[in-house]
Amino acid sequence: MIVDDEPGIVDVVQRYFALSGYEVIAAQSGEEALKKISCRPDLILLDINMPGLNGLEVCARIRAHVSCPILFLTARIERSDKIVGFQAGGDDYIVKPFDMEVLGARVEAHLRREQRRTTSVTVRFFGELAVDYTGRTVSIRGEAVKLSKREFDIVELLSMHQGQVFDRERIYEIVWGMDGDGSSGTVIEHIRKVRAKLSAKTLHNYIETVWGVGYRWNG
């Protein structure tokens, strides 16, 4: 994945690695990078100085959920900048302007190292909220939200089908199963608890009520 707010750099890097046989995911902002991180890149080239969500903030947000190498792209680098970047979870620095052949070699070297320790993690970001489907955890700005098994199951169902409306009966059937001994009213109580836990850490309403129909994920 290449993340840079300069279209020219994104285009050059994307074309070079595509010609080298790589599948390249491009993003031109930190916010776009968070939306595309669920594509599970093997390596991320991340510009530091971007408007809005900068590279250091993106790295800090995603590092707990992805194990792939993160290589910072920067026009200038001081010792203090390197320390901050490594503390945020970066693995390397590439100083602009860079030679594409050298960049290609650095990327290849990091990917070779990664082959020794691959992990399968699926995570999606919805603004300040992250859902780690592998670890079955939810966090907001890096702070964990403690959910019960059923509460996470509901978040998982709704967030994996963003925009789709589920009525209470359908949610109960999927989460509790056909043999569950409760009722659809149980869903109302569990969603109330999830909303309370989320609202304690964010003002955004992630579970939206569609009156007379059911619930949908509002990412």
C-alpha positions as CSV (number, residue, x, y, z in Angstrom):
1,M,0.0,0.0,0.0
2,I,1.3,3.5,-0.9
3,V,-0.2,6.4,1.1
4,D,0.8,9.9,0.0
5,D,-1.1,13.1,-0.6
6,E,1.0,13.9,-3.7
7,P,-0.7,12.3,-6.7
8,G,2.6,12.3,-8.7
9,I,4.4,10.2,-6.1
10,V,1.5,7.8,-5.8
11,D,1.4,7.4,-9.6
12,V,5.1,6.8,-10.0
13,V,5.4,4.3,-7.1
14,Q,2.2,2.5,-8.1
15,R,3.4,2.1,-11.7
16,Y,6.9,0.9,-10.7
17,F,5.7,-1.8,-8.3
18,A,2.9,-2.9,-10.6
19,L,5.5,-3.4,-13.4
20,S,7.5,-5.4,-10.8
21,G,4.6,-7.8,-10.3
22,Y,3.2,-6.3,-7.1
23,E,-0.5,-5.6,-6.4
24,V,-0.6,-2.0,-5.3
25,I,-3.3,-0.4,-3.1
26,A,-3.2,3.4,-3.3
27,A,-4.5,6.0,-0.8
28,Q,-4.0,9.8,-0.9
29,S,-4.9,10.6,2.7
30,G,-4.7,9.1,6.1
31,E,-8.4,8.7,6.3
32,E,-8.5,6.8,3.0
33,A,-5.7,4.5,4.3
34,L,-7.7,3.5,7.3
35,K,-10.6,2.6,5.1
36,K,-8.4,0.4,2.9
37,I,-6.4,-1.3,5.6
38,S,-8.9,-4.2,5.6
39,C,-7.3,-5.2,2.3
40,R,-4.5,-6.5,4.5
41,P,-1.4,-5.1,2.7
42,D,1.9,-7.0,3.1
43,L,3.8,-3.7,3.4
44,I,2.8,0.0,3.8
45,L,4.7,3.0,2.4
46,L,3.4,5.8,4.5
47,D,4.0,9.6,4.0
48,I,4.4,11.4,7.2
49,N,3.4,14.9,6.3
50,M,-0.2,14.8,5.1
51,P,-3.1,17.1,5.9
52,G,-5.7,15.8,8.2
53,L,-4.6,12.5,9.6
54,N,-0.8,12.4,9.2
55,G,1.4,9.3,8.8
56,L,2.5,9.1,12.4
57,E,-1.1,9.2,13.5
58,V,-2.1,6.5,11.0
59,C,0.7,4.3,12.1
60,A,-0.2,4.6,15.8
61,R,-3.8,3.8,15.0
62,I,-3.1,0.7,12.9
63,R,0.0,-0.8,14.5
64,A,-1.8,-2.8,17.1
65,H,-3.8,-4.5,14.4
66,V,-1.4,-5.1,11.6
67,S,2.0,-6.8,11.7
68,C,3.3,-5.8,8.2
69,P,6.3,-3.5,7.8
70,I,5.5,0.2,7.7
71,L,8.1,2.4,5.9
72,F,7.7,6.1,6.4
73,L,8.2,8.5,3.5
74,T,9.5,11.9,4.4
75,A,11.1,15.0,2.8
76,R,13.4,15.5,5.8
77,I,14.4,13.5,8.8
78,E,16.0,14.5,12.1
79,R,17.1,12.2,14.9
80,S,14.1,13.2,17.0
81,D,11.7,12.6,14.1
82,K,13.1,9.0,13.7
83,I,12.6,8.3,17.4
84,V,9.0,9.5,17.3
85,G,8.4,7.4,14.1
86,F,9.9,4.2,15.6
87,Q,7.9,4.7,18.8
88,A,4.7,5.0,16.7
89,G,5.5,1.6,15.2
90,G,7.4,2.4,12.0
91,D,10.0,0.0,10.7
92,D,12.1,2.1,8.4
93,Y,12.5,5.6,6.8
94,I,12.7,6.5,3.1
95,V,13.9,10.1,2.5
96,K,12.4,12.0,-0.4
97,P,13.4,12.3,-3.2
98,F,14.2,8.6,-3.4
99,D,15.6,6.3,-6.1
100,M,13.0,3.8,-7.2
101,E,15.5,1.0,-7.5
102,V,16.7,1.6,-4.0
103,L,13.1,1.8,-2.7
104,G,12.3,-1.5,-4.5
105,A,15.2,-3.2,-2.9
106,R,14.3,-1.9,0.6
107,V,10.7,-3.1,0.1
108,E,11.9,-6.5,-1.1
109,A,14.2,-6.9,1.9
110,H,11.4,-6.1,4.3
111,L,9.0,-8.6,2.6
112,R,11.6,-11.3,2.8
113,R,11.9,-10.8,6.5
114,E,8.1,-10.9,6.9
115,Q,7.9,-14.3,5.3
116,R,9.4,-15.7,8.5
117,R,6.5,-14.4,10.6
118,T,3.2,-14.0,8.9
119,T,0.0,-13.6,10.9
120,S,-3.6,-13.5,9.7
121,V,-5.4,-10.5,11.2
122,T,-8.5,-8.9,9.9
123,V,-9.3,-5.5,11.1
124,R,-11.6,-2.7,9.9
125,F,-11.5,1.0,10.9
126,F,-14.7,3.1,11.2
127,G,-13.4,6.6,11.9
128,E,-12.0,6.5,15.4
129,L,-13.3,2.9,16.1
130,A,-11.4,-0.3,15.1
131,V,-12.9,-3.8,15.0
132,D,-10.4,-6.6,15.1
133,Y,-12.3,-9.6,13.9
134,T,-9.4,-12.0,14.5
135,G,-8.8,-10.9,18.1
136,R,-12.5,-10.2,18.6
137,T,-11.8,-6.8,20.1
138,V,-13.1,-3.3,19.7
139,S,-11.2,-0.1,20.4
140,I,-11.7,3.6,20.1
141,R,-8.6,5.7,19.6
142,G,-6.6,2.8,20.8
143,E,-8.6,2.4,24.0
144,A,-10.3,-1.0,24.4
145,V,-14.1,-1.3,24.7
146,K,-14.9,-4.3,26.8
147,L,-17.7,-6.3,25.1
148,S,-19.3,-9.6,26.0
149,K,-19.2,-12.5,23.5
150,R,-22.8,-11.7,22.3
151,E,-22.2,-8.0,22.2
152,F,-19.1,-8.5,20.0
153,D,-21.1,-10.9,17.8
154,I,-23.7,-8.2,17.2
155,V,-21.0,-5.6,16.4
156,E,-19.3,-8.1,14.1
157,L,-22.5,-8.9,12.2
158,L,-23.6,-5.3,11.7
159,S,-20.1,-3.9,10.9
160,M,-19.3,-6.6,8.4
161,H,-22.5,-5.7,6.5
162,Q,-22.3,-1.9,6.7
163,G,-25.4,-0.2,5.5
164,Q,-27.5,-3.4,5.5
165,V,-30.5,-3.4,7.9
166,F,-31.2,-6.4,10.1
167,D,-34.4,-6.8,12.1
168,R,-34.3,-8.1,15.7
169,E,-35.5,-11.5,14.7
170,R,-32.7,-11.9,12.1
171,I,-30.0,-10.7,14.5
172,Y,-31.2,-13.1,17.2
173,E,-31.3,-16.0,14.7
174,I,-27.7,-15.3,13.5
175,V,-26.1,-14.5,16.9
176,W,-27.9,-16.9,19.2
177,G,-28.9,-19.6,16.7
178,M,-32.1,-21.3,16.0
179,D,-31.9,-23.1,19.4
180,G,-31.5,-20.0,21.5
181,D,-33.9,-19.9,24.5
182,G,-34.4,-16.1,24.6
183,S,-36.3,-13.8,22.3
184,S,-35.8,-10.9,20.0
185,G,-36.2,-8.6,23.0
186,T,-32.8,-9.9,24.1
187,V,-31.3,-8.2,21.1
188,I,-32.7,-4.8,22.2
189,E,-31.0,-5.1,25.6
190,H,-27.7,-6.2,24.1
191,I,-27.7,-3.3,21.6
192,R,-28.5,-0.9,24.4
193,K,-25.5,-2.2,26.3
194,V,-23.2,-1.9,23.3
195,R,-24.4,1.6,22.6
196,A,-23.7,2.6,26.3
197,K,-20.2,1.2,26.1
198,L,-19.4,3.0,22.9
199,S,-21.0,6.3,23.9
200,A,-18.8,6.4,26.9
201,K,-15.8,6.9,24.6
202,T,-17.3,8.5,21.5
203,L,-20.2,10.8,20.4
204,H,-20.6,8.9,17.1
205,N,-23.7,6.6,17.0
206,Y,-22.3,3.4,15.3
207,I,-25.5,1.4,15.6
208,E,-28.4,3.2,14.0
209,T,-32.0,2.4,14.5
210,V,-34.2,2.2,11.4
211,W,-37.6,2.7,12.9
212,G,-40.0,0.0,12.2
213,V,-37.4,-2.1,10.5
214,G,-34.3,-2.9,12.6
215,Y,-30.7,-1.8,13.0
216,R,-27.7,-1.0,10.7
217,W,-24.1,-0.1,11.2
218,N,-23.3,3.6,10.7
219,G,-19.6,3.6,10.2
